Amino acid sequence: MIRLLTTIFAAFFAASVHAIDLKSVRSSADQDSSRVVLELSGKPKFSHFNLNNPSRLVLDINNLSTRTLQSLDSIDDSRIKRVRSSARGNGSRLVFDLSGDYRSNVFALGPKGRYPDRLVIDVVGYVAGEKASVRTTSVSDTAEPPVEKRDIVVAIDPGHGGKDPGASSYGVVEKKVVLQIAKRLARRFQSEPGYRAVLTRDDDRFIVLKDRPRIAREAGADFFVSIHADSFPKNRNVRGTGVYALSLRGANSELSRWLQNTENADDLAGGVDLGDVDNDTRQVLLNMSMESAIRISKQAGEGVLSDLKDAGRVHKKHLGLANFVVLRSPDIPSLLIETGFLSNRSDAKRLSSSREQEKIAAAIFEGIKRYFEKSPPANTFVAWRKQNAGKRMTIEVKRGDTLSEIAARYGLSLQALKELNGLETNVIHLGQKLEVPVSSR
């Protein structure tokens, strides 16, 4: 018993001795991100996670005393509504109530120069009209790295799945074919620096229509593309690919009407019904979010259609407009791609070919990528790379570096890095000088 009490007392005493205090708080913000820097009296032991509805960042600092947290009240930021704190064991829990679905990143920095241990909280997301502002001290003097540039997130939605096989003909089933194409498309985005792919389903399972845009939204998607391979039994000669963007007024052709009715019939109620909101809210949604999303969708869609024309036959030379449920997200630009018609024997054979699937995936990828390379969202690596295009710097190879890791770090393909430096092999050596773009991940 005495030994147990001694152990408990020693543990308590050690925890008390090693508790750290919050010495000061600094914060800054611009259009792309907000940063909060907690200056601490010692090294923090921390973990963090995000919660939705409402959006929150929860930060547990297991060795932070609660007695010096009053200074958190001084944070004034458009992305951070308030910071709540409470005791949690021998440490503290900080809850950052966010004003939107922003991405967050938390990391620790050790003492450097006149700066003590620090915990840095980045909240990333574009806010129109936000001017650069700094409180307490200048950002240039903080010796903290720039805010990490995020990836452009593309949500890829293979249509149907599970109990819903979709169209089928000539032994080809839509749910299987579109999943194969979607995975090929995802691999292309995943291997491209500055992009990240999210699949609404990666296996044979059923997802209701209303949940597909939700999955994209929860992943922070910048773009949503739904992949289909339909059937048009009215005319089995109809063949080729087609690209569709949202039209709030409905379809612009008989074929568009047929397709949207086919896709929406089983789950029409699952879409975003703008008719349920009051007139003022409806006006705001339509004029702001929807107008912007539809504009981007059409611009990207024209590019995708152009690349699909080069990859094979298209059944419609112009971008189609239809009121598909999965395209009705007011905040995410979206396209629906009809990769072909299984009611046509030639298309069914083509969509069964891995080579043709790869050509279709490549065309969709190039079309979407070309739009974002021209008009990248703020605070993304692609935007940063575009801003610094052509600028180079020299780095020195350090112990443990590999050529592929350096390429990824600076947003280059391995081949591009080799060509930039006139390298014929992947072999590099310690101290070697390499030219790279100024923008790094």
KOLRO-170025 format. One record per residue (C-alpha): z negated, y negated, x negated. Coordinates in steps of 0.5 Angstrom, whole numbers, padded with zeros to 4 digits, always signed. Example, Ala and Ser with C-alpha at 12.3 -4.5 7.8 and 13.67 -1.06 7.14 Angstrom:
// KOLRO-170025
-0016+0009-0025-0014+0002-0027
END
This chain:
// KOLRO-170025
+0000+0000+0000-0002-0005-0006+0005-0003-0009+0009-0004-0003+0005-0011-0002+0006-0013-0009+0014-0011-0008+0014-0015-0002+0011-0021-0005+0015-0021-0011+0022-0021-0007+0019-0027-0003+0017-0031-0009+0024-0029-0012+0028-0031-0006+0024-0038-0006+0025-0039-0013+0032-0038-0013+0033-0042-0006+0038-0048-0008+0039-0055-0004+0044-0059-0002+0045-0065-0006+0050-0069-0003+0056-0068+0001+0063-0071+0000+0069-0071+0005+0077-0073+0005+0082-0072+0010+0090-0073+0010+0095-0071+0015+0096-0064+0012+0088-0062+0011+0081-0064+0011+0076-0062+0005+0069-0062+0005+0065-0061-0001+0058-0059-0002+0055-0061-0008+0049-0056-0009+0043-0055-0014+0045-0048-0016+0051-0042-0015+0051-0041-0008+0052-0034-0005+0056-0034+0001+0060-0031+0007+0065-0034+0012+0069-0032+0018+0073-0035+0024+0071-0035+0031+0076-0037+0037+0075-0040+0044+0073-0045+0042+0075-0045+0034+0070-0045+0029+0068-0044+0022+0062-0040+0021+0059-0041+0014+0053-0037+0012+0050-0039+0005+0044-0034+0004+0041-0038-0001+0041-0045+0001+0035-0048+0004+0035-0052+0010+0031-0058+0008+0036-0062+0006+0042-0061+0011+0041-0067+0014+0047-0070+0010+0052-0066+0014+0051-0071+0020+0055-0076+0016+0062-0072+0016+0067-0076+0020+0073-0072+0021+0079-0071+0026+0079-0064+0025+0071-0062+0024+0068-0065+0031+0061-0063+0028+0057-0059+0024+0051-0055+0026+0046-0052+0022+0040-0047+0023+0036-0042+0019+0039-0035+0017+0034-0030+0013+0032-0034+0007+0039-0038+0007+0042-0042+0012+0048-0042+0017+0053-0047+0018+0058-0048+0024+0064-0052+0023+0066-0054+0031+0074-0055+0030+0078-0059+0034+0084-0054+0034+0086-0048+0031+0086-0050+0024+0086-0045+0018+0080-0045+0014+0079-0043+0007+0072-0043+0003+0071-0042-0005+0066-0044-0010+0066-0048-0016+0062-0048-0022+0059-0054-0026+0064-0058-0029+0063-0065-0033+0059-0069-0029+0059-0064-0023+0054-0059-0021+0056-0052-0017+0060-0054-0011+0062-0050-0005+0069-0053-0002+0071-0052+0005+0078-0053+0007+0081-0054+0014+0088-0054+0014+0093-0056+0020+0098-0062+0021+0095-0068+0025+0100-0074+0026+0098-0081+0024+0092-0078+0020+0091-0083+0014+0089-0081+0007+0081-0083+0007+0076-0081+0002+0068-0082+0003+0063-0082-0002+0068-0082-0008+0075-0081-0010+0079-0075-0009+0082-0076-0016+0075-0075-0019+0073-0069-0016+0075-0064-0021+0077-0060-0015+0084-0056-0014+0089-0058-0009+0089-0055-0002+0092-0049-0002+0099-0049+0001+0100-0044+0007+0105-0039+0008+0110-0041+0014+0108-0035+0019+0114-0032+0023+0112-0027+0029+0117-0022+0030+0116-0018+0037+0120-0011+0038+0121-0011+0045+0118-0006+0050+0114+0000+0047+0110+0006+0049+0111+0007+0057+0116+0002+0057+0122+0005+0053+0127-0001+0055+0135+0001+0055+0137+0008+0053+0144+0011+0053+0148+0015+0048+0142+0018+0046+0139+0011+0043+0133+0008+0046+0132+0001+0045+0124+0001+0044+0126+0005+0037+0132+0001+0035+0128-0005+0036+0122-0003+0032+0126-0001+0026+0130-0008+0026+0124-0011+0027+0120-0008+0021+0126-0009+0016+0126-0017+0018+0119-0017+0017+0120-0014+0010+0125-0019+0008+0120-0025+0010+0114-0021+0007+0118-0021+0000+0120-0028+0001+0115-0033-0003+0112-0038+0002+0113-0034+0008+0109-0029+0012+0111-0024+0018+0107-0021+0023+0109-0016+0028+0107-0016+0035+0107-0008+0035+0108-0004+0029+0108+0003+0032+0110+0006+0039+0105+0002+0044+0106-0002+0050+0104-0009+0050+0105-0013+0056+0109-0019+0056+0104-0025+0056+0100-0021+0050+0106-0022+0046+0106-0030+0045+0098-0029+0045+0099-0025+0038+0103-0030+0035+0099-0036+0037+0092-0032+0034+0096-0031+0028+0098-0038+0027+0105-0037+0028+0110-0042+0026+0116-0039+0030+0117-0033+0035+0123-0028+0035+0123-0023+0040+0128-0017+0038+0132-0013+0044+0138-0008+0045+0139-0009+0052+0144-0006+0057+0149-0009+0062+0152-0003+0066+0156-0008+0070+0161-0008+0065+0160-0003+0059+0165-0007+0055+0160-0012+0054+0158-0011+0046+0156-0015+0040+0149-0019+0039+0147-0026+0042+0142-0031+0041+0137-0034+0047+0133-0040+0047+0128-0042+0053+0131-0046+0058+0126-0049+0063+0132-0049+0068+0134-0042+0068+0140-0039+0065+0146-0042+0063+0151-0036+0065+0151-0030+0069+0150-0025+0063+0144-0029+0061+0141-0029+0069+0142-0021+0068+0138-0021+0062+0132-0025+0064+0131-0021+0070+0131-0015+0067+0126-0017+0061+0122-0021+0066+0122-0016+0072+0116-0012+0070+0111-0017+0068+0113-0024+0070+0106-0026+0072+0104-0025+0065+0108-0031+0062+0106-0038+0062+0106-0041+0069+0107-0049+0068+0107-0049+0075+0100-0048+0076+0098-0054+0072+0097-0061+0076+0103-0066+0075+0100-0070+0069+0099-0064+0065+0105-0061+0067+0109-0068+0065+0105-0068+0058+0106-0060+0056+0114-0061+0058+0115-0068+0055+0111-0066+0048+0110-0059+0047+0116-0056+0050+0121-0061+0048+0119-0060+0041+0119-0053+0041+0125-0052+0045+0129-0057+0040+0127-0053+0034+0128-0046+0037+0136-0049+0039+0136-0051+0032+0134-0045+0029+0138-0041+0034+0145-0044+0032+0143-0042+0025+0142-0035+0027+0148-0034+0031+0152-0037+0025+0149-0031+0021+0150-0026+0026+0157-0028+0027+0158-0027+0019+0155-0020+0020+0159-0017+0026+0161-0018+0033+0158-0023+0038+0159-0023+0045+0157-0030+0046+0160-0035+0041+0155-0040+0043+0147-0040+0044+0145-0038+0051+0139-0041+0055+0135-0037+0059+0128-0037+0062+0125-0031+0059+0117-0030+0059+0116-0029+0052+0120-0035+0050+0115-0039+0054+0110-0041+0049+0109-0049+0050+0107-0049+0042+0111-0044+0039+0119-0045+0038+0122-0038+0040+0128-0034+0040+0130-0028+0043+0136-0024+0040+0140-0019+0043+0142-0014+0038+0147-0011+0042+0148-0007+0048+0147+0000+0049+0151+0001+0055+0157+0000+0050+0158+0006+0046+0160+0002+0040+0154-0002+0040+0150+0004+0041+0153+0008+0035+0152+0001+0030+0145+0000+0032+0143+0007+0030+0146+0006+0023+0141+0004+0018+0146+0000+0014+0148-0004+0021+0140-0005+0022+0139-0008+0015+0145-0013+0016+0142-0015+0023+0135-0016+0020+0139-0020+0014+0142-0025+0019+0136-0027+0023+0132-0028+0017+0137-0032+0013+0138-0036+0020+0131-0038+0021+0129-0039+0013+0135-0044+0013+0132-0048+0018+0125-0048+0015+0128-0049+0008+0131-0056+0011+0125-0058+0016+0119-0054+0013+0112-0055+0017+0107-0060+0013+0102-0057+0009+0106-0051+0007+0108-0048+0001+0116-0049+0003+0115-0056+0004+0111-0057-0003+0117-0053-0006+0122-0058-0003+0118-0064-0005+0118-0062-0012+0125-0059-0012+0128-0059-0019+0121-0061-0023+0119-0056-0028+0113-0055-0033+0112-0051-0039+0106-0046-0038+0104-0041-0044+0103-0034-0042+0096-0032-0042+0092-0025-0043+0093-0020-0037+0100-0024-0034+0106-0020-0032+0113-0023-0031+0112-0021-0023+0105-0024-0022+0108-0031-0026+0114-0031-0021+0110-0030-0015+0105-0035-0017+0110-0041-0018+0114-0038-0011+0120-0035-0015+0123-0029-0015+0123-0024-0021+0130-0025-0022+0130-0033-0021+0124-0033-0027+0128-0029-0032+0135-0033-0031+0131-0040-0031+0128-0038-0038+0134-0034-0040+0130-0027-0040+0134-0020-0041+0128-0016-0040+0121-0016-0036+0117-0016-0042+0113-0022-0044+0108-0023-0050+0101-0027-0051+0103-0034-0052+0110-0034-0050+0112-0041-0047+0116-0041-0040+0119-0046-0036+0117-0046-0028+0117-0050-0022+0111-0055-0022+0109-0053-0015+0105-0047-0016+0101-0042-0010
END
